[in-house]
């Protein structure tokens, strides 16, 4: 494999002048390269041309083959990784906290993208933290919510949307009946402003009834059409379930419906690892916390967390990634990986859980990994990506710099060979 990479580098960097004239000169990023799948190159290089990564390999294989015009960025102590991928977020929503359609609790035909502001300041903040791709999911206020959207945090507006209409999200738990601007109890006259259900067993019935009617062709309109796509395996299903009981219910209901799904949040998944593994259910786990905040505290679903859950998922062989969910500040996505590593998850696996793993679960084939012909979503960090003192110096989204904090360098932006960062003392 390494020989093939070297050949690719040679072909690209010493191509005839006529071939080089067809596009921009390559950008070569040098440093410790974290490929994304757990592999690391101590002194590696990532070659970017236009929007794509064209080669990844050892610096020694690249140095002697640099053609004229190649730009090299080699900051001492720098480490390079794929852009971070957030698999579950509420970023950019114009009405965060209450973005569900309240007329009915089964709205799989609605598009979350229609509620997302692609010009909101949050995207710049996320990009500045090294997050390049985000999946915005439907509100947990609906038992069966709308279709998620996947967007880039920066770049030309016309290329921001990666997937306009993605997975349908269902919610098992109190948020499906306790949240919402019109969530009042079923007393007096029952109308469209009275949310249903009002209990767990009611939520389970709504889920089961919707899928049963969709399978029988009795759920009319676009909602029935969308659930038919889920039943046929043409559209993914995600289920938010935090407690052990709700996770077991999700496994039971999806088995009854005959559909596969991705489990979201899964605070107490450590109690049912055998069941989840047996079904082959991917898990989007998080956020990692010792004390719940917000709705998780209000509903009581976060009363039994475990900081070591990511390490348990990894040890059990369950396919998973990490998410910060609605957290965007000091406990953002990178902080989730740092916390997971602190409590037993191998650092390489923790970095994979916020790059390649979420990209795979989301079905993204062009991001999350530094490899030829992948999108050039790349972050150059000032040090190890999961060190608290490290920060993004350069963030590329499809080869375009959306964050550039590289120190002033000579015109070719090249400095002395990269050296390992000194050990941190605290």
N, C-alpha and C positions, 0 to 999 in steps of 0.2 A: 504494500500500500504506500509506504513512504517513497519508494522509487517512482510510483505514478505521480505523486504530488510534486516531486522534484522535476520530473519531465514537464509537468504542467507549468511550473514556474519558469523553466527554461524557455518553453515555447512562447510564453506570454511576454517575458522581459527582454528577449533578444529577437523578437519578431522583426521582419523586414520593415523598413521605414514606411512603405506603402500601407502595411497593415496597421502600424502605429498611428498613422494619420487618420484612420477611420474613427478613432475615439480619443478620449482624454488619456493622458499618460497615467500609468498606474500609481496609486498611492500605497506605500508600503509602511505598515505599522509594526514597529519592532518592540519586543518586550517579552515578559512571561505571557504565553498565550493559553488561556483556558478555552478549549474548543467548545465546551458546552455539554458534552456527554460524559464528563468526568476526567477526560484526558487533559494533560497540561504539558506544554513545551517550555522548558526552562528558559531558553533563549530562542524564541520563535519569531515568525513574521506572518502577517496577514496582508495579502495583496488584494487591493480593491481597484476595480476599474469600472467607472460609471456607477450603476446602481448595484453591482454584484460583487461578491467575493469571488475572485478567480483562482486563488491558490492559498494554501496554508501549509507552512512547513518550518523547518529549522532555519535560523538566520544564516547559518553556514552554507546552506544550499541556495540561498537567495543572493547573498552579498556579491558574489562574483558574476552574477548574471544580470545585474541592474543595467537596463538600457538607458540611453540618453533621455533626459526629461523626467525620469522617475523621481517622485517625491518621497522622501523617507522621514517619518516621524519616530524618533527614538529617544524618549524622555527617560533619564535615569530613574530606576525603580518602578517604572510603569508596568502595569499588568493589563492585559486585554481580554475582554470577554464578549460574548454575544450581548446584544441589548436584552434587558430584563423583560419578561413577558408576564403581565398580570392577567390571570385567568378569570377573575371575578371582581367587578368593580361597579361603582355608581358614579364614576367620574364624568363630568361634563353634563350631567342631567340638569335640565332647566328648573325642575321642581324636585330637588332631592328630598327623600323621606316620604314623598307622597306622589309617586308618579304612575300609580296603577289606575286603570280605568275602573271606576267604582260601580258601573251599571250592572256588571255581572262578574262572577269570580272565575269564569272560564273564557280567557281572551288570548288564545295562542296565536291568533291571526294578526295581532297588533305588532308593530315594529318598534323596538326600543330606539332605533336610530332616529325616529321622528321626534324623540324627546331629548336628543343629545345636541348640545351646542359645541361644534367643533372649534369655535373661536374662544372658548372659555379659558381664563388664566390657568386653570388647573393643568392643562396639557403642557404648558411651559414648565410648571413646577415638576411634573412627573418626568419630563425629558431631562431636566437638570439633575434628577436622581438616577439617571441611567435606565429608566423604563421607556421602552420604545414601542411596545405593542400592548393594547389593553382590550379586554373583552368586557363590555358593559352589558350587564344582565338585567332581566326584568325584575320588577318590584316583588318582594316577598309578600305583599299585601294580597296578591291573587293566589288562589289554590293552583290554578294553571295560568301562568302569565304569558307574556309575549315572547317574541323572538329576539335573542341577543344580537349584538352587533360587535364586530371587532374592528378597531381603528388604530392607526398609528398616532403617536403623540406629537409628531411634527412632520415637516415636509410640505410639498405643494398640496393645496387643498384638494385638487382633483385626484390625488393618490392616497388620501388619508384613510378612506374606508377600505378595509381589507375584505370584510364580509358584511353585507348589508342586512341579511336576514339569516340568522344562524339558529342555534339550539333553542327549543322551547324550555322555559323554566317552570317547574312546579314547586310548591312549598308545602311541607308537612310540618306543622307546628303552629304555635299561637299567633305568629305574625300574620297568618292568613285570615284571622278573624279579629285581632285586636288593633291592627293598624288601619289607617285610612281616615280621610277627612269626614266620611259619612258612616262611620262604623258604630251604629247604635243598635241596641238590642231589639229583638223581634216582638215589641209590645205595640199595641195600638194597630193602626192600619199598616199592612205590609206593602211597601212600594219599592221602587228601584233604588231608593236611597238607604234601604235596610240591607246591610251586608249579610250574606249567608256564606258559610255556616257560622255557628257561634261556639262550637266545641270541636275537639279532636275527632270524635266519631263523625261529626258532620263534615269536616274537611276530608276525611277518608272516603265518605260516601260520594262527595262531589267528584273526587278524583276517579273513583271506580265507575261511577255512573257516566261520566264524560267519555271515558275510554270505551266502555261497553256500548254506548250509543254510537260512538264513532265507528266501532267495528261492525255494528249492525246496520250502518248507514242511516241511523236515526238522528244524528246530530247535524242539523242543517246549517247551511251558510259556510263562510270562510273558516270558522272555528272547527267545524267538522272536517273540512278539507285538510286543514293543517294537522289535526290529530291523526287523520288517515295517513299522512306522510310519515308521522312518527311511528305508527303501527307498521308501516311498510319498510321501515328502516331508512327512509330517505331523508329524515330530519332528526338530528340528535335530541335527546331529552336529558335535562339536568334536573335533579331533585335536591332542594335544600332541606336537610334534616340534621339536627344538631344532637338531640338526645339519643340514647341507646334505643329506646322504644320507637322513636320516629324513624331511625335508620332501619330497624327490623321491619317496620311497616312499609317503608319504601321498597325494601327487597321483596316483600310479599306482594305488594300491589303491582309492581312491574313484572313479577313472575306471572301473576294472574293475567295481565294484559299482554304478555309475550313480547315485551320490549326491553332493550338494553338502555342503560342510563349512566350518567356521571353523577356521583354524589358530591354535593357541595357542603362546605363548612365542616360537618361531621365532628363536632366537638368531642363526643364520647365514642368515637369509632374504635378506640382501643379495646372496648369490651366485646366487639363483634368482628375482630379481624379475620377470624376463620370463616365467617359467613361471607364477608365482603370478598375475601380472596377466592373462595369457592365459586362465586358468581363472576369473578373477573371484572369487578366494578372499579373503574378509575376513581380516585378521590382528589378533589380540590380542597385541601385542608387549610383551615385558618379562619381568622387570625389566631396566632399563638398568644395566649394570655394566661395570667394567673388570677386576675380579677376581671370579670366582665364589665363592660360599659354599655351605655345606651340600651337598645331594645333587648340585647342578650341578658342584661341584668334585670330588666323589667319583667321579662317572660320567665326567668328562672332557668333558661336553657343553657346558661353558661356557668352553672353552679358546680359542675364537676369536671373542670378542665385538667389537662396534664401537659406540662411543658415538654415532656419527652415523647409526645405522640408521634411527631415526624420520624424520630429514630425508631419507634416501634413499627410504624408503617414500612420503613425501609427494611428492617430486620425480618418482617413477615413476608417480604416480597410482593407487597401490594403496590400497584402502579399509582403514583401520586405526584402532586405538585403542591406548592405553597401559594397562598394568597393573603394579601392584606385586607381584602374585602373593602370595607368603607373607610379604612384608615389610610391617611395620605401624608402624615407628618412624621414625627419621630419614630413611629412604629409602622413605617411604610414597607414595601415589598422586600427591599434589601434587609431591613431590620428583622423581618420574619425569618429570613435565611440565617442571619446572624444568631438569632435566638435559638433556632433549631440546632445550629452547630454547637452552641453553648451547652445545650442539654442533650448531647449525645449523637447527633447526626454528623456523619463524616463531612468535613467542609466541602469536599468535591461533590458529594451527593447533595449538599445544601445548595450549592451554586447551580447544579443541574436542575434542582427543583424549582428554580425561578427563571430558567432559560429553556433548555431543550425539553424538559418534562411538560411544562404547560403548553408549549408549542405543539407537542405531539398530541396531547389530550384535546387541544382545540382543533386539531386537524390541519395545522399550518405546516406546509412542506418547505417553505422558503425562509423561515426565520428560526431563531432559537439555537442555531448551531453555526459555527464558523467552518464552512466547507465550500468547495467550489460550486458555483452556480446558485448559491444561496443569496438572499438579499443582504446587502452590506449594512446591516443593523449591528453596529459595533460600538463598544464603549472602551475607551482608554482610561484606566483608573490610575490615580497617583500612587497606589500601592495595592496590596492584596484586596480583591473586591469585598471581602467580608470583614476587613479590618475597620473598626469604628472611625479611625482617623483618615481613611481613604475617601476620595471624592472623585467624581467623573471629571476628567480634564477635556476629553473630546467625546462627543456623542454623534455618531453617524446614523441616519435613517435613510435607507436606500442610497448610501454613499454621500448624502448631503449632510454637512455639519450643522446640526441644530443647536449644539453647545460646543463652544471652543474656548477653553481656558488654558491652552498650551502656553507655557512661558515664551517670551520673545526669544526667537531662535534666528540663526542665519537664514537667508532667503530660501535655501532648500529645506529649512525646518529640520535639520539634522544635527544631533549633538553626539557626544561621546557614547560609546557602546553602553547599553543599559546595564546597570548594576543592581543586584538585589537590594531591596530596601533594608536599612538597619533594623534590628529587632526593636520592637516597641517595649517601653518600660512604663508600668503604671503603678 
